[in-house]
């Protein structure tokens, strides 16, 4: 098994490798949160589109079908029941209003779902939480190394700088 940078697990890694690994993981986290925000926004837009479509269809049904449907239904009721023609027209209008009302209820249900969705707010809170954790993160204190001699200490620093 190996770490994300390819080094074996448990092996000592340099500060540069640790920093590179942390940077890579942080970049992946930011990309994942952006992808999550996009997916949630896409879902909200889809719900809004369905809601708008249902409202549009409800309006179209009510406006465009009234004349033809009212005449056909009214004369159909008149033929079947022999009632007064005015009552038959009122019944056909009531049927159209009922259909439009059902489509409006569907539109309202989808609009409420889109309004209740807190997808972008959740992602923003997650990003703020991640930033807060990173701001509070402090490196582990390193134990002081005993100075060997003046030249030895400078040599150790030079090797440490070159390896990172």
N, C-alpha and C positions, 0 to 999 in steps of 0.2 A: 504494500500500500504506500502511496506517496502523497505529499502535500500538493496543493493546487499549482505550485511552481515547479513540481517535478522532483523535488528533493525528498529523500526518504523521511517518513514520519519518525519523530524522535531525534533526528539529526540536528545538530546545532546549525542554525541559520544566521547569516550576518544581518546587521541592522538594515542594510540595503535590501536584502531579500525580504525581510519582514515588512519593510515599508512598501515595497513593490506589491507584496501579497495583500497588504491592507488596502492599498490604493485600488488594486484590481477588484477586490471584494466590495469596496465602497462604490466603485463605478458600476458594478453589477447590481448592487442594491438600488442605486439611483435609477438605472435603466429599468429595473423591474417595477419600481414604484411609478415611473412614468407610463409604462405599459399598462399597469393596473388602472391608473387614472384614465387613460385612453379607452380602455375596455368599459369602465363604468360610465364614462361620458357617452360612449357609443350606445350603450343600453338605454340611457336616459333619453337620448335623441330619438332612438327607435320607438320608445313608448310615447314620446311626444308626437311623433309622426303618425302613429296608429291612432292616437287621440284626435289629432287634426283631421285625419282621413275619415274617421267615423263621424265627426261633426259635419264634414263636407258632404258625405253620403247622405246623412240625415237631412241636410238642407236640400240637396238635389232631389231626394225622394219626395220631400214635401212640396217642392216647387214644381218639378217637371211631371210628376205623376198625377197630380190632382185633377187636371181637366179630363184626361183620358180615363183614368181609373175611376173617377167619380161617376162619369157617365156610364161606363161599363158595369160598375158595381150597382149603381142605382137602378139601372134597367134590369139587371139580373135579379135584384131583390124584388122589384116590382113584378117581374114575371113569375117568380117563385111564390110570393105571398099575396099579391094583388092589393098591397097597401097603397096609400097615397104616394105619388111620385116625390113630393117634397120630403116626406119622412125617409124615403129610400135614399135620397141624396144626402140627408143628414147622417144616416148610418154609414154611407160610403166615406164621407168626410171623417167620421169618427175612426174608421178603420185606418185611414191614412195617418191621422194624428197618433194613433197607437203605434204604428210602425216607426214613425219618426221619433216618438218618445223612447222606444226601446233602443234605437240607434244612439240617441242622446245619452241614455244611461250607460251604454257601452263606452262612449267617448268620455264621460265623466269618470268612470272607473279607471280608465287608462291614464287620464290626466292626474288623478289623485295619486296613482302609483308613481308616476314620473315626478310629482311634486314631493312625495315622501322620501324618495331615494336620496340618500346622503352620501353617495359614492365619492364625489370630489372632496367633500368635507372630511371624510374618513382618510383619504389619501393625504390631504394637507396636514391632518393631525399626525399621521404616521411619519411624514417627512420632518415635522417639527420635533417629534419625539426622537427620531434618529439624530437630528442635529444637536439636540440637547444632550444626548448621551455622548456624542463625539466631543462636544465642548467640555464636558466634565471629565473626559478620559485623561488620565495622567500616566506617564510612563512609570514603570516600576523603578524604584531607587536601585542604583547599582552599588555593590559593595566597593569600598575604597581599596585600591590595590596598593600594597606597600611599595614605596619608591625604592628601586634597586640602587640606583645611583643616578646622578644627573644625566649622563649620556644614555643610560638604560631606559629611563622614563621617556625621554624624547624619542628613542627608537621605537618603543611600544606604541606611542601616539602616532608615529609615522606609519607603522604597519596597520594600525586600526583605521586610519584615514584611507589608506590605499585599498583595503579590503572591502570598504563599503561603497 
